[in-house]
Amino acid sequence: MAAQTDDQIKVRGVSPLSIFYSFIPYILMSLFAGEGTFLLVTGISFAMSAAWMIYGLVQKRGLHQLSTVGTVLFGLMLIVTLVDPNLEVWIINWSGTIAEIALVLTAFIGVLVKRPFTLYYARFSTDPVQWDHNPEYRAAVIRVSQIITGVWGLSFLVTALCDFADDATNNGLVFNWIIPLAVLFGAVKFTMWYPNYLHQKVQRDHPEVEEQHRKIAEQYGPKS
């Protein structure tokens, strides 16, 4: 079997675009859920989250964490609003913040239990031979995903805090747009930069790792 190329055996990055698809329901809630639009926006967010979650199960990719949390969260919001009108105004006013806090908890709990949500995406860009037969490679993928997920968690936390700051200062331009967009851009850039930086560092400082990957590929990979 021919030796694998560096692109095939490295710990690859997580596509920011694929993550962004999972954020769309949360973004809709944060930007457009309000008096007169809440039920429609929440219904759309619930349907999108449920559809993405079901798609992952049908494709045998497992439960998609962000979509699973979104399905439960937006579904509960709809039920509570319809069942108890007394809570409707409060939920409408804080629905975006609640969604952001749910993202914060999903990110940091996933990091703590070594099931970071970005691992869902990273698994589909990793070499299955290395993942199945190389514990060090598997641990590295999880570790990289934990770090990237932690950065996203911090960006969610900053965005959630901005909601409280906006409520206290009434400065929507800064706290609803400038800071949230800046931290989002920072998280995307880090997601694109960090895995490549790490791979180049490993190539430079630990060439034996690449050799280990090649040996495992030759031993367990498909034979030509």
C-alpha positions in Angstrom: 0.0 0.0 0.0 1.3 3.4 -0.9 2.2 5.6 2.1 -0.5 8.1 2.9 0.0 11.8 2.3 0.3 14.3 5.1 -3.3 15.6 4.3 -4.6 12.1 4.9 -3.0 11.5 8.3 -3.1 14.9 10.0 -5.6 15.9 12.6 -7.8 18.0 10.4 -9.8 21.1 11.2 -13.5 21.6 11.7 -15.3 23.4 8.9 -16.7 26.7 10.3 -19.3 26.6 7.6 -20.7 23.2 8.7 -20.8 24.5 12.3 -22.6 27.7 11.2 -25.5 25.6 9.8 -26.1 24.3 13.3 -26.1 27.8 14.7 -28.8 29.1 12.3 -31.7 28.2 14.6 -30.0 30.0 17.5 -29.2 33.0 15.4 -32.8 33.3 14.3 -34.0 33.2 17.9 -31.5 35.8 19.0 -32.2 38.2 16.2 -35.8 37.8 15.2 -37.8 36.3 18.1 -40.0 39.1 19.5 -43.6 40.1 20.1 -45.6 39.1 17.1 -42.9 36.9 15.6 -42.0 34.6 18.5 -44.2 31.6 17.6 -43.2 31.7 14.0 -39.4 32.1 14.6 -39.4 29.5 17.4 -41.4 27.0 15.2 -38.9 27.5 12.4 -35.9 27.1 14.8 -37.5 23.9 16.3 -38.1 22.4 12.8 -34.6 23.2 11.6 -33.0 21.7 14.7 -35.2 18.6 14.6 -34.5 18.1 10.9 -30.8 18.3 11.3 -30.9 16.0 14.3 -33.0 13.4 12.4 -30.7 13.7 9.4 -27.7 12.8 11.5 -29.5 9.8 12.9 -30.7 8.6 9.5 -27.1 9.0 8.1 -25.9 7.0 11.1 -23.7 9.8 12.3 -25.1 9.8 15.8 -26.9 12.6 17.7 -25.9 16.0 16.7 -25.4 17.9 20.0 -26.3 21.4 19.0 -29.4 20.3 17.1 -30.5 18.0 19.9 -30.2 20.8 22.4 -32.0 23.1 20.0 -34.8 20.6 19.4 -35.5 20.2 23.1 -35.0 23.9 24.0 -37.2 25.4 21.2 -39.8 22.7 21.7 -40.0 23.5 25.4 -40.3 27.2 24.6 -43.2 26.6 22.3 -45.0 24.3 24.8 -44.5 26.7 27.8 -45.7 29.7 25.8 -48.8 27.9 24.6 -49.6 26.3 28.0 -48.9 29.2 30.3 -49.6 32.6 28.7 -48.3 34.3 31.9 -44.8 33.3 31.0 -45.1 34.4 27.3 -43.8 37.9 27.7 -40.8 36.8 29.8 -39.8 34.0 27.4 -40.2 36.4 24.4 -37.9 39.0 26.0 -35.2 36.5 27.1 -35.5 33.8 24.4 -32.3 34.8 22.6 -30.4 34.9 25.9 -31.7 31.5 26.9 -30.6 30.1 23.6 -27.1 31.6 24.0 -26.8 30.2 27.6 -27.8 26.8 26.3 -25.0 27.0 23.8 -22.6 28.0 26.6 -23.6 25.0 28.7 -23.5 22.6 25.7 -20.0 23.7 24.8 -18.4 23.6 28.3 -20.2 20.4 29.5 -19.1 18.7 26.3 -15.5 19.8 26.9 -15.6 18.5 30.5 -16.9 15.1 29.5 -14.6 14.9 26.4 -17.6 15.0 24.0 -17.0 18.4 22.5 -19.7 19.3 19.9 -17.0 20.1 17.3 -15.9 16.4 17.5 -19.1 15.5 15.6 -17.7 17.4 12.5 -14.0 16.5 13.1 -14.8 12.8 13.0 -15.8 13.0 9.3 -12.5 14.5 8.3 -10.3 12.1 10.2 -8.7 9.0 8.8 -10.9 6.0 10.0 -7.8 3.7 10.1 -6.0 6.1 12.4 -9.1 6.7 14.5 -9.8 3.0 15.0 -6.2 1.7 15.5 -4.2 4.7 16.8 -5.2 5.7 20.4 -2.8 8.7 20.3 -4.3 10.0 17.1 -7.8 9.6 18.5 -6.8 11.4 21.7 -5.3 14.2 19.7 -8.5 14.6 17.6 -10.5 14.8 20.8 -8.1 17.2 22.4 -8.1 19.6 19.4 -11.9 19.4 19.3 -12.0 20.2 23.0 -9.8 23.3 22.6 -11.8 24.5 19.6 -15.1 23.9 21.4 -13.8 25.8 24.4 -13.1 28.8 22.2 -16.6 28.6 20.8 -18.0 28.3 24.4 -16.1 31.5 25.4 -17.6 33.3 22.4 -21.1 32.1 23.3 -20.5 33.3 26.9 -19.4 36.8 25.7 -22.4 37.0 23.5 -24.7 36.1 26.4 -23.1 38.6 28.7 -23.6 41.2 26.0 -27.4 40.7 26.3 -27.3 41.6 30.0 -25.0 44.6 29.2 -27.3 45.8 26.6 -30.3 45.6 29.0 -28.3 47.6 31.5 -26.8 50.2 29.2 -29.3 50.3 26.3 -26.4 50.3 23.8 -27.6 47.9 21.2 -25.1 48.7 18.5 -22.1 47.7 20.6 -23.6 44.8 22.6 -25.9 43.3 19.9 -23.7 43.7 16.9 -20.1 44.9 17.2 -18.9 42.7 20.1 -21.0 39.5 19.1 -19.8 39.7 15.5 -16.2 40.3 16.6 -16.1 37.2 18.9 -17.9 35.1 16.2 -15.3 36.2 13.6 -12.6 35.4 16.1 -14.0 31.9 16.8 -14.2 31.1 13.1 -10.6 32.3 12.5 -9.3 30.2 15.4 -11.2 27.1 14.1 -9.5 27.5 10.7 -6.1 28.4 12.1 -5.5 26.2 15.1 -5.5 22.6 13.5 -3.2 23.7 10.7 -0.8 25.4 13.2 -0.8 22.3 15.4 -0.1 20.0 12.4 2.8 22.1 11.3 4.2 22.2 14.8 4.0 18.4 15.1 5.7 18.0 11.7 8.5 20.3 12.8 9.0 19.1 16.4 7.9 15.4 16.3 8.5 13.8 12.9 8.2 10.4 14.6 4.4 10.9 14.8 4.0 11.0 11.0 6.1 7.8 10.8 3.9 6.2 13.4 0.8 7.1 11.4 2.3 5.6 8.2 3.1 2.3 10.0 -0.4 2.0 11.3 -1.8 2.8 7.8 0.4 0.1 6.3 -0.6 -2.4 8.9 -4.4 -1.8 9.1 -5.2 0.1 5.9 -6.8 -1.4 2.8 -4.3 -3.5 0.8 -3.6 -2.5 -2.8 
